[in-house]
Amino acid sequence: MSHTLVTSSPKRWPFALALLSLLALGSCMPLGGKKSVQLSIEATPQCNTCGKSSAQTLEFAVIQVTDPAAITGTSLVQIWGKEKALFGDALLTRDSGSIVPSSKQPFAYERNPRAKAVIVIGNFCRPDGNCWYVVQSLSKGSRLGLKAEASCLAVAAK
């Protein structure tokens, strides 16, 4: 119904655009009154360069787990798309997103009440060491600020 109002009355455009902006920036608000995991990612101009001069869009996964220990010592190839096999019953949710180079974007995901940690996994074409993922204990909060670089995710300075 609101779609009809927006398209039929030009006077309501500013209000509708403001409402859409608030919805798009919903990482600042709980989803439907529920707690959320709030993620802000800044992709550098060199984000996911694959060893080349041009950067690429970075796909990422946000997983909530009861125990993040299983990721220790794994490679990106061993985990990407195989999270359930790796974490088993410790895996509660898997959400995904993407970000283009030279941009910053907020994301929000509904928080599972049983989750003890959140892991953000960057699907880098040339991951470096084990910096393709970041683990945060939810006891430290559900807000994460990350920077996506050429082959790594880094916790952004606050």
N, C-alpha and C positions, 0 to 999 in steps of 0.2 A: 504494500500500500504506500509506503513512504517513497518508493521509486516513482510512482505515479505523481505524487506531490512535487517531487524534485523536478521532474521533467515538464510538468504542466504549469509551474509557477516560477518565473525567473526571480521573483522577489525572495524566494526561499533558497536560492543557490548559495549565498554566503553562509547561511546556517547549515545547509547540507554539507558544504565543503568543510566547514569547521568540524562538524560531527564526524565526517569521514577521516579527517586528520587525527582526531582524538582516537578513533578506532584503530587507525594504522599505527599510532604510537602507543597502543594498548599495553606495551611492556611496562608502563608505569602503573598500571592498574591491574588488580587481580582479574582473572578470566572468570566471568560469571559469578563473582564473589568468592571464587576459590583461590587458593594460593597458587602462585606461578613461579616458574624459573625464568628470570629475566636476564637476557643475554644481549650484550651490545658488542658488535664486531666492527672493527675498522680494518678495511682491506687496503694495504699499501699499494702504491703504483706498481710494485714488483710482485704483488700477490700471485703465487702459483705460476711462476714463470717457466717451469719445466726445463730450466737450463737454457732458455732462449731469451731473446730480447723483449718479447711481448708477454704480458701477463694474461692469465686466464681466470674465468669465473671459478670460484671455489665452492664445491659442494661440501656440506658438513652434516654430521649427525649429532644429535643431542640425546644422550641416553641417561636414564635414571636407573640406579642400581642400589641394591641393599649392601653390596660389597664390591668395591672397585678393584680388588687385588688381582683378578684374572687378567687384567690388561698389562700388568707388569711383565716386561720381557717379550711381548708380542710385536709383530710387525703389522703395518697397515694392511698388507695383503691378507694376513691371517684373520683380521677382524672385520674389515669393511664388508658389510652384507652378511656377515656370519656371527653377528653379536649374540644371537640366541644360543648358538652352538658353544661359544666361548664362555658366556656368563651363566647359561642355564637358568635356574630359578631366580638367580640374583638380578636378572634383567627384568625391569618393570615396564619401561617404556622406551621407544625409539622414535624420535622425531627428526625431521631433516629440514634443511634450508640451503640457501646459496647466497653468495655475495659477489658482486663484481669488483674488480680492482678500482682503487682510488675512490672508495665510497665508505660510508659508515651507516650502519643500520641497526635498529633495535629489533629484538625478537622476544616473544613470550610463549612459554609452553606451560600447560597445566602441570602443577607439581603433584606427583604421586605421594600420598601421605606416608607410605612405607619407605620411600627413598632415603638413603643415607648419604648418597653422593650423586653428583652429576658429572658426566664425562662428555666433553665436546671433542669430536674427532674430525679433523680436516682431511678430506680426500685429495691430498696433494699428489700431483703426477710424479714428483721427485721428492719424497719426504726425506728429511735429514734427521738421522738418529731417532729419538723417541719424542721429539717436540711436535709431532703431528697431532698430539692430543693433549688436553688439559683436564685434570681431575680436580674437582672441588668438593670437599665435604660440605654437606648442607648444614652442618652445625656452625659453619663459618658464614652462612648466609646463602640466599638463593639468587644473588646478583653477580653476574660475571661480566667483566669487561675484557675483551680480547683484541689482539692485533693479529691479522693474518698477513704473514710476510711471504717471501719467495718459496720457502719450503717448511715453514714452522708456524705454529700458533704460539703467541706469547701473551702473558697476562699484562694488560695495559696498566700503565701507571695511573694511580688515582689522583 
